[in-house]
Amino acid sequence: MKCSPYAHSHYPEEGEWLQLGDSELRAAEVLHNGEAVLLRQVRHHCHGAAECYLKAFLKRRGVERQTHKLEPLLGECVGLDLAFRSIRDAVNTLARDYPPNLLGEDGDELERPDSCRAAEGEWGDLRGQLSCETSVQTHYNPQNTFTAGEATDWFSCVSEVRHFVRRRLGMEED
């Protein structure tokens, strides 16, 4: 399950996004046993957890987004708080090789987020570092040839995103 079960009736509050993210992360942990056959599902839940954590921050700032794509979500976060640049590598790792048919709607999602446009000067510096304008499909791994080592990287990345967002929300100490 992706992390927006309330898409048509109720947009989750910040705390709900954090709980959904933790549930996605727990599902990934349960599925992870090193078997290649389950690595696609582990990746899916790690991606979903990061998505939920980013949406929790955006919700705190009054932004609601109906997308599963991590790059535009991170772009929105960067537009609101430049410190989010520090987790771009973690987010890009989680977004890379993710199946495009599971990422949500097409169209304006591939454009720069409005908050990034508002910080145009900052965006110019980030353009080469952040792949908000690049479709993940160019990096898609249709063979799902993931390794247990990659799964370890995904857990590390989603943990980094989780702790960073919680610190930015004032829920954890630096």
C-alpha positions in Angstrom: 0.0 0.0 0.0 1.3 3.4 -0.9 1.2 6.0 1.9 -1.9 8.0 0.8 -4.8 5.8 1.6 -7.0 8.9 2.2 -6.4 10.4 -1.2 -10.1 11.0 -2.0 -11.6 11.6 1.4 -9.0 13.1 3.8 -5.5 14.3 3.4 -3.5 13.1 6.4 -2.3 15.4 9.1 1.4 15.6 9.9 1.3 13.0 12.7 -0.6 10.6 10.4 2.0 10.9 7.7 4.7 10.1 10.3 2.8 7.0 11.5 2.2 5.9 7.9 5.9 6.3 7.2 6.8 4.3 10.2 4.3 1.6 9.1 5.9 1.5 5.6 9.4 1.2 7.2 8.2 -1.6 9.5 6.7 -3.4 6.5 10.0 -3.1 4.7 11.9 -4.5 7.7 9.5 -7.5 8.0 9.9 -8.3 4.3 13.6 -8.0 4.3 15.2 -11.3 4.8 17.8 -11.1 2.0 15.8 -13.1 -0.5 16.0 -11.4 -3.9 12.4 -12.3 -4.6 11.2 -9.8 -1.9 13.6 -7.0 -2.6 11.2 -5.2 -4.9 8.6 -5.1 -2.1 11.3 -3.9 0.3 12.2 -1.1 -2.1 8.5 -0.2 -2.5 8.0 0.2 1.2 11.3 2.1 1.7 10.2 4.5 -1.0 6.8 4.8 0.6 8.2 5.6 4.0 10.4 8.4 2.6 7.4 9.8 0.7 5.4 9.9 3.9 8.1 11.6 5.9 8.5 14.3 3.3 4.7 14.8 3.2 4.7 15.2 7.0 7.1 18.1 6.7 5.1 19.6 3.8 1.8 19.3 5.7 3.4 21.1 8.7 4.1 24.0 6.2 0.6 23.9 4.8 1.5 22.1 1.5 -0.5 19.0 0.3 0.8 17.1 -2.7 -0.9 14.1 -4.4 2.2 12.5 -5.8 4.3 9.4 -5.0 7.4 10.9 -6.7 10.2 11.7 -4.3 12.1 14.3 -6.3 9.2 16.8 -6.6 8.4 16.3 -2.9 12.0 17.0 -2.0 12.0 20.0 -4.3 9.1 21.4 -2.4 10.8 20.8 0.9 14.0 22.5 -0.4 11.9 25.4 -1.5 10.6 25.8 2.0 13.8 24.9 3.9 17.2 24.8 2.1 18.6 22.4 4.7 16.7 19.6 2.9 19.5 19.7 0.3 21.5 17.6 2.7 19.3 14.5 2.1 19.1 14.7 -1.7 21.5 11.8 -2.1 19.4 9.6 0.1 16.2 10.6 -1.7 17.8 10.1 -5.1 18.9 6.6 -4.0 15.4 5.7 -3.0 13.9 7.2 -6.2 16.5 5.6 -8.6 15.2 2.4 -10.3 11.8 2.8 -8.8 9.1 1.6 -11.3 7.4 4.5 -13.0 4.0 2.9 -13.1 3.9 3.0 -9.3 4.9 6.7 -9.0 1.5 8.3 -9.5 0.1 10.7 -12.0 2.0 12.2 -14.9 1.9 15.8 -16.1 2.8 18.8 -14.0 4.6 16.6 -11.4 7.7 16.6 -13.6 7.8 20.4 -13.5 9.6 22.3 -10.9 7.5 22.7 -7.7 6.0 26.2 -7.2 8.1 26.7 -4.0 11.2 25.9 -6.0 10.2 28.5 -8.6 9.8 31.0 -5.7 13.4 30.3 -4.7 14.7 30.5 -8.3 18.1 31.7 -7.3 18.6 28.7 -5.0 17.1 26.3 -7.6 19.7 27.2 -10.2 22.4 25.9 -7.8 20.4 22.8 -7.2 19.5 21.9 -10.8 22.5 19.7 -11.3 22.3 18.1 -7.9 18.6 17.4 -7.7 16.8 15.4 -10.4 13.3 17.0 -9.9 13.0 17.6 -13.6 14.2 14.2 -14.7 11.9 11.3 -15.1 12.9 8.4 -13.0 11.9 6.2 -15.9 15.3 6.8 -17.5 16.9 4.9 -14.5 14.2 2.2 -14.2 15.5 -1.3 -13.6 12.7 -3.5 -15.1 14.5 -6.7 -14.3 14.3 -5.9 -10.5 17.9 -7.1 -10.2 18.4 -5.7 -6.8 20.8 -7.0 -4.2 20.7 -7.4 -0.5 23.4 -4.7 -0.4 21.1 -2.3 -2.1 18.4 -3.1 0.4 20.8 -2.2 3.2 21.4 1.1 1.4 17.7 1.8 1.1 17.2 1.2 4.9 20.1 3.6 5.5 18.6 6.2 3.2 15.1 6.0 4.6 16.5 6.2 8.1 18.4 9.3 7.2 15.2 10.9 5.7 13.2 9.9 8.7 15.6 11.3 11.3 16.2 14.5 9.3 12.5 15.2 8.9 11.8 14.5 12.6 14.6 16.9 13.5 13.2 19.6 11.2 9.8 19.1 12.8 11.4 19.6 16.3 10.7 16.0 17.3 14.3 14.9 17.7 17.5 16.6 19.0 20.4 17.2 16.6 
